[in-house]
């Protein structure tokens, strides 16, 4: 399956595997764009806008720092 800019979760996972030591959140957008375009299977020829790149960064952040499930006190359970 070919990846596009709308495949933010898959793209973020691929970038994490290719660049495990890189903090994507501090990259210039042009550098992030070039890294994403180097991912095997990436086939999108369109130029991403800032929202596309921000979505990839946010997906990557969710991989790095998954939210912990909300804890419920036992006395609050019916």
PyMOL Python script that loads the backbone (N, CA, C, O; Angstrom):
from pymol import cmd

cmd.read_pdbstr("""\
ATOM      1  N   UNK A   1       0.828  -1.177   0.000  1.00  0.00           N
ATOM      2  CA  UNK A   1       0.000   0.000   0.000  1.00  0.00           C
ATOM      3  C   UNK A   1       0.880   1.250   0.000  1.00  0.00           C
ATOM      4  O   UNK A   1       1.831   1.351   0.774  1.00  0.00           O
ATOM      5  N   UNK A   2       0.559   2.175  -0.853  1.00  0.00           N
ATOM      6  CA  UNK A   2       1.317   3.414  -0.942  1.00  0.00           C
ATOM      7  C   UNK A   2       0.909   4.378   0.165  1.00  0.00           C
ATOM      8  O   UNK A   2      -0.279   4.565   0.432  1.00  0.00           O
ATOM      9  N   UNK A   3       1.892   4.982   0.801  1.00  0.00           N
ATOM     10  CA  UNK A   3       1.624   5.965   1.849  1.00  0.00           C
ATOM     11  C   UNK A   3       1.452   7.344   1.247  1.00  0.00           C
ATOM     12  O   UNK A   3       2.112   7.700   0.271  1.00  0.00           O
ATOM     13  N   UNK A   4       0.552   8.119   1.845  1.00  0.00           N
ATOM     14  CA  UNK A   4       0.346   9.517   1.456  1.00  0.00           C
ATOM     15  C   UNK A   4       0.386  10.379   2.711  1.00  0.00           C
ATOM     16  O   UNK A   4       0.511   9.865   3.823  1.00  0.00           O
ATOM     17  N   UNK A   5       0.279  11.685   2.529  1.00  0.00           N
ATOM     18  CA  UNK A   5       0.304  12.589   3.675  1.00  0.00           C
ATOM     19  C   UNK A   5      -0.880  12.370   4.603  1.00  0.00           C
ATOM     20  O   UNK A   5      -0.813  12.737   5.776  1.00  0.00           O
ATOM     21  N   UNK A   6      -1.955  11.783   4.110  1.00  0.00           N
ATOM     22  CA  UNK A   6      -3.113  11.543   4.974  1.00  0.00           C
ATOM     23  C   UNK A   6      -2.936  10.305   5.860  1.00  0.00           C
ATOM     24  O   UNK A   6      -3.724  10.095   6.782  1.00  0.00           O
ATOM     25  N   UNK A   7      -1.923   9.492   5.598  1.00  0.00           N
ATOM     26  CA  UNK A   7      -1.638   8.299   6.405  1.00  0.00           C
ATOM     27  C   UNK A   7      -0.708   8.655   7.569  1.00  0.00           C
ATOM     28  O   UNK A   7       0.378   8.092   7.705  1.00  0.00           O
ATOM     29  N   UNK A   8      -1.149   9.594   8.401  1.00  0.00           N
ATOM     30  CA  UNK A   8      -0.246  10.167   9.408  1.00  0.00           C
ATOM     31  C   UNK A   8       0.249   9.139  10.420  1.00  0.00           C
ATOM     32  O   UNK A   8       1.423   9.162  10.790  1.00  0.00           O
ATOM     33  N   UNK A   9      -0.619   8.242  10.872  1.00  0.00           N
ATOM     34  CA  UNK A   9      -0.184   7.260  11.875  1.00  0.00           C
ATOM     35  C   UNK A   9       0.851   6.304  11.297  1.00  0.00           C
ATOM     36  O   UNK A   9       1.874   6.034  11.926  1.00  0.00           O
ATOM     37  N   UNK A  10       0.587   5.798  10.112  1.00  0.00           N
ATOM     38  CA  UNK A  10       1.522   4.871   9.467  1.00  0.00           C
ATOM     39  C   UNK A  10       2.841   5.566   9.139  1.00  0.00           C
ATOM     40  O   UNK A  10       3.916   4.984   9.285  1.00  0.00           O
ATOM     41  N   UNK A  11       2.745   6.809   8.696  1.00  0.00           N
ATOM     42  CA  UNK A  11       3.944   7.578   8.365  1.00  0.00           C
ATOM     43  C   UNK A  11       4.765   7.849   9.616  1.00  0.00           C
ATOM     44  O   UNK A  11       5.991   7.734   9.586  1.00  0.00           O
ATOM     45  N   UNK A  12       4.110   8.206  10.713  1.00  0.00           N
ATOM     46  CA  UNK A  12       4.825   8.448  11.971  1.00  0.00           C
ATOM     47  C   UNK A  12       5.508   7.171  12.462  1.00  0.00           C
ATOM     48  O   UNK A  12       6.638   7.223  12.946  1.00  0.00           O
ATOM     49  N   UNK A  13       4.839   6.039  12.344  1.00  0.00           N
ATOM     50  CA  UNK A  13       5.436   4.765  12.757  1.00  0.00           C
ATOM     51  C   UNK A  13       6.649   4.433  11.893  1.00  0.00           C
ATOM     52  O   UNK A  13       7.670   3.973  12.405  1.00  0.00           O
ATOM     53  N   UNK A  14       6.541   4.661  10.598  1.00  0.00           N
ATOM     54  CA  UNK A  14       7.664   4.386   9.696  1.00  0.00           C
ATOM     55  C   UNK A  14       8.851   5.298  10.019  1.00  0.00           C
ATOM     56  O   UNK A  14       9.998   4.851  10.023  1.00  0.00           O
ATOM     57  N   UNK A  15       8.573   6.566  10.288  1.00  0.00           N
ATOM     58  CA  UNK A  15       9.648   7.496  10.638  1.00  0.00           C
ATOM     59  C   UNK A  15      10.303   7.109  11.956  1.00  0.00           C
ATOM     60  O   UNK A  15      11.517   7.242  12.113  1.00  0.00           O
ATOM     61  N   UNK A  16       9.509   6.636  12.895  1.00  0.00           N
ATOM     62  CA  UNK A  16      10.061   6.192  14.184  1.00  0.00           C
ATOM     63  C   UNK A  16      11.004   5.018  13.983  1.00  0.00           C
ATOM     64  O   UNK A  16      12.048   4.941  14.631  1.00  0.00           O
ATOM     65  N   UNK A  17      10.646   4.106  13.095  1.00  0.00           N
ATOM     66  CA  UNK A  17      11.511   2.948  12.829  1.00  0.00           C
ATOM     67  C   UNK A  17      12.777   3.348  12.087  1.00  0.00           C
ATOM     68  O   UNK A  17      13.857   2.832  12.373  1.00  0.00           O
ATOM     69  N   UNK A  18      12.647   4.270  11.129  1.00  0.00           N
ATOM     70  CA  UNK A  18      13.813   4.698  10.347  1.00  0.00           C
ATOM     71  C   UNK A  18      14.758   5.610  11.134  1.00  0.00           C
ATOM     72  O   UNK A  18      15.976   5.549  10.967  1.00  0.00           O
ATOM     73  N   UNK A  19      14.188   6.443  11.981  1.00  0.00           N
ATOM     74  CA  UNK A  19      14.967   7.452  12.703  1.00  0.00           C
ATOM     75  C   UNK A  19      14.650   7.395  14.201  1.00  0.00           C
ATOM     76  O   UNK A  19      14.102   8.352  14.747  1.00  0.00           O
ATOM     77  N   UNK A  20      14.984   6.294  14.866  1.00  0.00           N
ATOM     78  CA  UNK A  20      14.586   6.137  16.271  1.00  0.00           C
ATOM     79  C   UNK A  20      15.230   7.138  17.231  1.00  0.00           C
ATOM     80  O   UNK A  20      14.684   7.382  18.306  1.00  0.00           O
ATOM     81  N   UNK A  21      16.345   7.707  16.882  1.00  0.00           N
ATOM     82  CA  UNK A  21      17.034   8.653  17.757  1.00  0.00           C
ATOM     83  C   UNK A  21      16.696  10.102  17.448  1.00  0.00           C
ATOM     84  O   UNK A  21      17.250  11.009  18.069  1.00  0.00           O
ATOM     85  N   UNK A  22      15.787  10.337  16.490  1.00  0.00           N
ATOM     86  CA  UNK A  22      15.481  11.693  16.055  1.00  0.00           C
ATOM     87  C   UNK A  22      14.188  12.186  16.691  1.00  0.00           C
ATOM     88  O   UNK A  22      13.168  11.496  16.678  1.00  0.00           O
ATOM     89  N   UNK A  23      14.248  13.386  17.243  1.00  0.00           N
ATOM     90  CA  UNK A  23      13.058  14.036  17.793  1.00  0.00           C
ATOM     91  C   UNK A  23      12.398  14.820  16.667  1.00  0.00           C
ATOM     92  O   UNK A  23      12.845  15.912  16.316  1.00  0.00           O
ATOM     93  N   UNK A  24      11.340  14.262  16.109  1.00  0.00           N
ATOM     94  CA  UNK A  24      10.681  14.897  14.968  1.00  0.00           C
ATOM     95  C   UNK A  24      10.076  16.248  15.316  1.00  0.00           C
ATOM     96  O   UNK A  24       9.900  17.092  14.438  1.00  0.00           O
ATOM     97  N   UNK A  25       9.759  16.460  16.575  1.00  0.00           N
ATOM     98  CA  UNK A  25       9.095  17.703  16.969  1.00  0.00           C
ATOM     99  C   UNK A  25       9.997  18.932  16.888  1.00  0.00           C
ATOM    100  O   UNK A  25       9.502  20.057  16.943  1.00  0.00           O
ATOM    101  N   UNK A  26      11.293  18.741  16.761  1.00  0.00           N
ATOM    102  CA  UNK A  26      12.208  19.887  16.700  1.00  0.00           C
ATOM    103  C   UNK A  26      12.759  20.124  15.293  1.00  0.00           C
ATOM    104  O   UNK A  26      13.573  21.024  15.086  1.00  0.00           O
ATOM    105  N   UNK A  27      12.323  19.329  14.343  1.00  0.00           N
ATOM    106  CA  UNK A  27      12.825  19.469  12.976  1.00  0.00           C
ATOM    107  C   UNK A  27      12.155  20.625  12.249  1.00  0.00           C
ATOM    108  O   UNK A  27      11.010  20.977  12.533  1.00  0.00           O
ATOM    109  N   UNK A  28      12.885  21.205  11.312  1.00  0.00           N
ATOM    110  CA  UNK A  28      12.270  22.152  10.388  1.00  0.00           C
ATOM    111  C   UNK A  28      11.330  21.356   9.492  1.00  0.00           C
ATOM    112  O   UNK A  28      11.589  20.188   9.202  1.00  0.00           O
ATOM    113  N   UNK A  29      10.246  21.978   9.054  1.00  0.00           N
ATOM    114  CA  UNK A  29       9.274  21.264   8.235  1.00  0.00           C
ATOM    115  C   UNK A  29       9.893  20.717   6.943  1.00  0.00           C
ATOM    116  O   UNK A  29       9.517  19.636   6.490  1.00  0.00           O
ATOM    117  N   UNK A  30      10.804  21.429   6.368  1.00  0.00           N
ATOM    118  CA  UNK A  30      11.441  20.958   5.128  1.00  0.00           C
ATOM    119  C   UNK A  30      12.225  19.671   5.383  1.00  0.00           C
ATOM    120  O   UNK A  30      12.193  18.753   4.563  1.00  0.00           O
ATOM    121  N   UNK A  31      12.919  19.600   6.498  1.00  0.00           N
ATOM    122  CA  UNK A  31      13.673  18.395   6.846  1.00  0.00           C
ATOM    123  C   UNK A  31      12.733  17.218   7.102  1.00  0.00           C
ATOM    124  O   UNK A  31      12.999  16.099   6.662  1.00  0.00           O
ATOM    125  N   UNK A  32      11.638  17.471   7.810  1.00  0.00           N
ATOM    126  CA  UNK A  32      10.646  16.427   8.062  1.00  0.00           C
ATOM    127  C   UNK A  32      10.025  15.950   6.753  1.00  0.00           C
ATOM    128  O   UNK A  32       9.817  14.752   6.562  1.00  0.00           O
ATOM    129  N   UNK A  33       9.733  16.879   5.862  1.00  0.00           N
ATOM    130  CA  UNK A  33       9.157  16.514   4.566  1.00  0.00           C
ATOM    131  C   UNK A  33      10.098  15.593   3.801  1.00  0.00           C
ATOM    132  O   UNK A  33       9.657  14.593   3.236  1.00  0.00           O
ATOM    133  N   UNK A  34      11.370  15.913   3.777  1.00  0.00           N
ATOM    134  CA  UNK A  34      12.348  15.088   3.072  1.00  0.00           C
ATOM    135  C   UNK A  34      12.473  13.708   3.712  1.00  0.00           C
ATOM    136  O   UNK A  34      12.587  12.706   3.007  1.00  0.00           O
ATOM    137  N   UNK A  35      12.452  13.651   5.023  1.00  0.00           N
ATOM    138  CA  UNK A  35      12.533  12.360   5.707  1.00  0.00           C
ATOM    139  C   UNK A  35      11.306  11.509   5.381  1.00  0.00           C
ATOM    140  O   UNK A  35      11.433  10.314   5.115  1.00  0.00           O
ATOM    141  N   UNK A  36      10.124  12.115   5.400  1.00  0.00           N
ATOM    142  CA  UNK A  36       8.888  11.380   5.105  1.00  0.00           C
ATOM    143  C   UNK A  36       8.899  10.862   3.673  1.00  0.00           C
ATOM    144  O   UNK A  36       8.482   9.732   3.416  1.00  0.00           O
ATOM    145  N   UNK A  37       9.366  11.668   2.759  1.00  0.00           N
ATOM    146  CA  UNK A  37       9.405  11.261   1.355  1.00  0.00           C
ATOM    147  C   UNK A  37      10.407  10.143   1.112  1.00  0.00           C
ATOM    148  O   UNK A  37      10.347   9.481   0.076  1.00  0.00           O
ATOM    149  N   UNK A  38      11.327   9.919   2.047  1.00  0.00           N
ATOM    150  CA  UNK A  38      12.301   8.843   1.902  1.00  0.00           C
ATOM    151  C   UNK A  38      11.779   7.506   2.435  1.00  0.00           C
ATOM    152  O   UNK A  38      12.423   6.473   2.255  1.00  0.00           O
ATOM    153  N   UNK A  39      10.617   7.522   3.088  1.00  0.00           N
ATOM    154  CA  UNK A  39      10.039   6.295   3.641  1.00  0.00           C
ATOM    155  C   UNK A  39       9.663   5.358   2.499  1.00  0.00           C
ATOM    156  O   UNK A  39       9.035   5.769   1.523  1.00  0.00           O
ATOM    157  N   UNK A  40      10.055   4.097   2.635  1.00  0.00           N
ATOM    158  CA  UNK A  40       9.720   3.091   1.631  1.00  0.00           C
ATOM    159  C   UNK A  40       8.202   2.989   1.503  1.00  0.00           C
ATOM    160  O   UNK A  40       7.507   2.788   2.499  1.00  0.00           O
ATOM    161  N   UNK A  41       7.694   3.126   0.300  1.00  0.00           N
ATOM    162  CA  UNK A  41       6.257   3.045   0.059  1.00  0.00           C
ATOM    163  C   UNK A  41       5.556   4.383   0.029  1.00  0.00           C
ATOM    164  O   UNK A  41       4.358   4.444  -0.250  1.00  0.00           O
ATOM    165  N   UNK A  42       6.276   5.459   0.309  1.00  0.00           N
ATOM    166  CA  UNK A  42       5.656   6.786   0.255  1.00  0.00           C
ATOM    167  C   UNK A  42       5.545   7.206  -1.199  1.00  0.00           C
ATOM    168  O   UNK A  42       6.549   7.262  -1.909  1.00  0.00           O
ATOM    169  N   UNK A  43       4.334   7.502  -1.646  1.00  0.00           N
ATOM    170  CA  UNK A  43       4.110   7.780  -3.070  1.00  0.00           C
ATOM    171  C   UNK A  43       3.398   9.096  -3.338  1.00  0.00           C
ATOM    172  O   UNK A  43       3.046   9.365  -4.487  1.00  0.00           O
ATOM    173  N   UNK A  44       3.173   9.917  -2.341  1.00  0.00           N
ATOM    174  CA  UNK A  44       2.425  11.161  -2.516  1.00  0.00           C
ATOM    175  C   UNK A  44       3.311  12.211  -3.183  1.00  0.00           C
ATOM    176  O   UNK A  44       4.372  12.556  -2.662  1.00  0.00           O
ATOM    177  N   UNK A  45       2.877  12.714  -4.328  1.00  0.00           N
ATOM    178  CA  UNK A  45       3.640  13.725  -5.058  1.00  0.00           C
ATOM    179  C   UNK A  45       3.235  15.153  -4.686  1.00  0.00           C
ATOM    180  O   UNK A  45       3.876  16.114  -5.109  1.00  0.00           O
ATOM    181  N   UNK A  46       2.165  15.288  -3.889  1.00  0.00           N
ATOM    182  CA  UNK A  46       1.703  16.620  -3.520  1.00  0.00           C
ATOM    183  C   UNK A  46       2.644  17.252  -2.497  1.00  0.00           C
ATOM    184  O   UNK A  46       3.369  16.558  -1.784  1.00  0.00           O
ATOM    185  N   UNK A  47       2.616  18.571  -2.441  1.00  0.00           N
ATOM    186  CA  UNK A  47       3.420  19.295  -1.468  1.00  0.00           C
ATOM    187  C   UNK A  47       2.585  19.422  -0.201  1.00  0.00           C
ATOM    188  O   UNK A  47       1.487  19.978  -0.239  1.00  0.00           O
ATOM    189  N   UNK A  48       3.090  18.915   0.920  1.00  0.00           N
ATOM    190  CA  UNK A  48       2.291  18.978   2.151  1.00  0.00           C
ATOM    191  C   UNK A  48       2.208  20.399   2.675  1.00  0.00           C
ATOM    192  O   UNK A  48       3.144  21.185   2.527  1.00  0.00           O
ATOM    193  N   UNK A  49       1.080  20.722   3.287  1.00  0.00           N
ATOM    194  CA  UNK A  49       1.001  22.015   3.953  1.00  0.00           C
ATOM    195  C   UNK A  49       1.404  21.839   5.424  1.00  0.00           C
ATOM    196  O   UNK A  49       1.676  20.726   5.872  1.00  0.00           O
ATOM    197  N   UNK A  50       1.436  22.921   6.144  1.00  0.00           N
ATOM    198  CA  UNK A  50       1.863  22.868   7.548  1.00  0.00           C
ATOM    199  C   UNK A  50       0.980  21.943   8.378  1.00  0.00           C
ATOM    200  O   UNK A  50       1.464  21.280   9.295  1.00  0.00           O
ATOM    201  N   UNK A  51      -0.315  21.896   8.059  1.00  0.00           N
ATOM    202  CA  UNK A  51      -1.225  21.025   8.811  1.00  0.00           C
ATOM    203  C   UNK A  51      -0.877  19.555   8.618  1.00  0.00           C
ATOM    204  O   UNK A  51      -0.956  18.772   9.566  1.00  0.00           O
ATOM    205  N   UNK A  52      -0.491  19.169   7.398  1.00  0.00           N
ATOM    206  CA  UNK A  52      -0.087  17.785   7.140  1.00  0.00           C
ATOM    207  C   UNK A  52       1.129  17.413   7.973  1.00  0.00           C
ATOM    208  O   UNK A  52       1.158  16.354   8.600  1.00  0.00           O
ATOM    209  N   UNK A  53       2.121  18.273   7.978  1.00  0.00           N
ATOM    210  CA  UNK A  53       3.351  17.999   8.718  1.00  0.00           C
ATOM    211  C   UNK A  53       3.107  18.020  10.222  1.00  0.00           C
ATOM    212  O   UNK A  53       3.678  17.217  10.959  1.00  0.00           O
ATOM    213  N   UNK A  54       2.272  18.925  10.667  1.00  0.00           N
ATOM    214  CA  UNK A  54       1.930  18.983  12.090  1.00  0.00           C
ATOM    215  C   UNK A  54       1.202  17.706  12.516  1.00  0.00           C
ATOM    216  O   UNK A  54       1.417  17.214  13.624  1.00  0.00           O
ATOM    217  N   UNK A  55       0.355  17.172  11.660  1.00  0.00           N
ATOM    218  CA  UNK A  55      -0.365  15.931  11.967  1.00  0.00           C
ATOM    219  C   UNK A  55       0.607  14.763  12.123  1.00  0.00           C
ATOM    220  O   UNK A  55       0.428  13.920  13.002  1.00  0.00           O
ATOM    221  N   UNK A  56       1.635  14.710  11.275  1.00  0.00           N
ATOM    222  CA  UNK A  56       2.642  13.652  11.384  1.00  0.00           C
ATOM    223  C   UNK A  56       3.397  13.792  12.702  1.00  0.00           C
ATOM    224  O   UNK A  56       3.656  12.800  13.383  1.00  0.00           O
ATOM    225  N   UNK A  57       3.745  15.009  13.054  1.00  0.00           N
ATOM    226  CA  UNK A  57       4.456  15.243  14.322  1.00  0.00           C
ATOM    227  C   UNK A  57       3.577  14.834  15.501  1.00  0.00           C
ATOM    228  O   UNK A  57       4.056  14.179  16.427  1.00  0.00           O
ATOM    229  N   UNK A  58       2.317  15.204  15.480  1.00  0.00           N
ATOM    230  CA  UNK A  58       1.417  14.839  16.577  1.00  0.00           C
ATOM    231  C   UNK A  58       1.245  13.331  16.683  1.00  0.00           C
ATOM    232  O   UNK A  58       1.193  12.793  17.789  1.00  0.00           O
ATOM    233  N   UNK A  59       1.157  12.644  15.551  1.00  0.00           N
ATOM    234  CA  UNK A  59       1.059  11.177  15.571  1.00  0.00           C
ATOM    235  C   UNK A  59       2.340  10.586  16.156  1.00  0.00           C
ATOM    236  O   UNK A  59       2.286   9.629  16.928  1.00  0.00           O
ATOM    237  N   UNK A  60       3.478  11.147  15.795  1.00  0.00           N
ATOM    238  CA  UNK A  60       4.760  10.675  16.329  1.00  0.00           C
ATOM    239  C   UNK A  60       4.819  10.904  17.843  1.00  0.00           C
ATOM    240  O   UNK A  60       5.279  10.033  18.581  1.00  0.00           O
ATOM    241  N   UNK A  61       4.358  12.066  18.305  1.00  0.00           N
ATOM    242  CA  UNK A  61       4.346  12.358  19.739  1.00  0.00           C
ATOM    243  C   UNK A  61       3.486  11.336  20.475  1.00  0.00           C
ATOM    244  O   UNK A  61       3.844  10.896  21.567  1.00  0.00           O
ATOM    245  N   UNK A  62       2.356  10.956  19.884  1.00  0.00           N
ATOM    246  CA  UNK A  62       1.493   9.953  20.513  1.00  0.00           C
ATOM    247  C   UNK A  62       2.169   8.583  20.586  1.00  0.00           C
ATOM    248  O   UNK A  62       1.871   7.795  21.483  1.00  0.00           O
ATOM    249  N   UNK A  63       3.066   8.296  19.659  1.00  0.00           N
ATOM    250  CA  UNK A  63       3.837   7.053  19.716  1.00  0.00           C
ATOM    251  C   UNK A  63       4.863   7.142  20.850  1.00  0.00           C
ATOM    252  O   UNK A  63       5.044   6.190  21.610  1.00  0.00           O
ATOM    253  N   UNK A  64       5.516   8.272  20.952  1.00  0.00           N
ATOM    254  CA  UNK A  64       6.553   8.465  21.961  1.00  0.00           C
ATOM    255  C   UNK A  64       5.995   8.554  23.375  1.00  0.00           C
ATOM    256  O   UNK A  64       6.589   8.037  24.322  1.00  0.00           O
ATOM    257  N   UNK A  65       4.861   9.207  23.508  1.00  0.00           N
ATOM    258  CA  UNK A  65       4.291   9.483  24.823  1.00  0.00           C
ATOM    259  C   UNK A  65       2.808   9.097  24.837  1.00  0.00           C
ATOM    260  O   UNK A  65       1.937   9.966  24.866  1.00  0.00           O
ATOM    261  N   UNK A  66       2.529   7.805  24.817  1.00  0.00           N
ATOM    262  CA  UNK A  66       1.118   7.397  24.816  1.00  0.00           C
ATOM    263  C   UNK A  66       0.440   7.846  26.107  1.00  0.00           C
ATOM    264  O   UNK A  66       1.029   7.820  27.187  1.00  0.00           O
ATOM    265  N   UNK A  67      -0.804   8.254  25.959  1.00  0.00           N
ATOM    266  CA  UNK A  67      -1.557   8.687  27.136  1.00  0.00           C
ATOM    267  C   UNK A  67      -1.880   7.489  28.007  1.00  0.00           C
ATOM    268  O   UNK A  67      -2.240   6.417  27.521  1.00  0.00           O
ATOM    269  N   UNK A  68      -1.743   7.700  29.293  1.00  0.00           N
ATOM    270  CA  UNK A  68      -2.111   6.642  30.230  1.00  0.00           C
ATOM    271  C   UNK A  68      -3.626   6.668  30.375  1.00  0.00           C
ATOM    272  O   UNK A  68      -4.235   7.738  30.373  1.00  0.00           O
ATOM    273  N   UNK A  69      -4.233   5.497  30.502  1.00  0.00           N
ATOM    274  CA  UNK A  69      -5.685   5.488  30.691  1.00  0.00           C
ATOM    275  C   UNK A  69      -6.050   6.185  31.995  1.00  0.00           C
ATOM    276  O   UNK A  69      -5.313   6.134  32.980  1.00  0.00           O
ATOM    277  N   UNK A  70      -7.203   6.834  31.972  1.00  0.00           N
ATOM    278  CA  UNK A  70      -7.661   7.529  33.165  1.00  0.00           C
ATOM    279  C   UNK A  70      -7.972   6.510  34.257  1.00  0.00           C
ATOM    280  O   UNK A  70      -8.626   5.496  34.013  1.00  0.00           O
ATOM    281  N   UNK A  71      -7.498   6.794  35.444  1.00  0.00           N
ATOM    282  CA  UNK A  71      -7.723   5.886  36.568  1.00  0.00           C
ATOM    283  C   UNK A  71      -9.005   6.288  37.288  1.00  0.00           C
ATOM    284  O   UNK A  71      -9.274   7.467  37.517  1.00  0.00           O
ATOM    285  N   UNK A  72      -9.776   5.280  37.631  1.00  0.00           N
ATOM    286  CA  UNK A  72     -11.034   5.501  38.324  1.00  0.00           C
ATOM    287  C   UNK A  72     -10.910   4.910  39.721  1.00  0.00           C
ATOM    288  O   UNK A  72     -10.475   3.771  39.893  1.00  0.00           O
ATOM    289  N   UNK A  73     -11.299   5.702  40.716  1.00  0.00           N
ATOM    290  CA  UNK A  73     -11.288   5.213  42.092  1.00  0.00           C
ATOM    291  C   UNK A  73     -12.294   4.084  42.240  1.00  0.00           C
ATOM    292  O   UNK A  73     -13.373   4.123  41.649  1.00  0.00           O
ATOM    293  N   UNK A  74     -11.943   3.091  43.022  1.00  0.00           N
ATOM    294  CA  UNK A  74     -12.830   1.940  43.192  1.00  0.00           C
ATOM    295  C   UNK A  74     -14.171   2.330  43.793  1.00  0.00           C
ATOM    296  O   UNK A  74     -15.178   1.681  43.513  1.00  0.00           O
ATOM    297  N   UNK A  75     -14.207   3.381  44.619  1.00  0.00           N
ATOM    298  CA  UNK A  75     -15.483   3.792  45.199  1.00  0.00           C
ATOM    299  C   UNK A  75     -16.391   4.484  44.187  1.00  0.00           C
ATOM    300  O   UNK A  75     -17.579   4.674  44.450  1.00  0.00           O
ATOM    301  N   UNK A  76     -15.837   4.866  43.023  1.00  0.00           N
ATOM    302  CA  UNK A  76     -16.644   5.492  41.980  1.00  0.00           C
ATOM    303  C   UNK A  76     -17.256   4.503  41.020  1.00  0.00           C
ATOM    304  O   UNK A  76     -18.014   4.897  40.134  1.00  0.00           O
ATOM    305  N   UNK A  77     -16.944   3.212  41.174  1.00  0.00           N
ATOM    306  CA  UNK A  77     -17.478   2.183  40.288  1.00  0.00           C
ATOM    307  C   UNK A  77     -18.812   1.726  40.845  1.00  0.00           C
ATOM    308  O   UNK A  77     -18.927   1.417  42.031  1.00  0.00           O
ATOM    309  N   UNK A  78     -19.832   1.683  39.975  1.00  0.00           N
ATOM    310  CA  UNK A  78     -21.171   1.232  40.417  1.00  0.00           C
ATOM    311  C   UNK A  78     -21.228  -0.241  40.593  1.00  0.00           C
ATOM    312  O   UNK A  78     -22.273  -0.779  40.958  1.00  0.00           O
TER     313      UNK A  78
END
""", "prot")
cmd.dss("prot")
cmd.show_as("cartoon", "prot")
cmd.util.cbc("prot")
cmd.orient("prot")
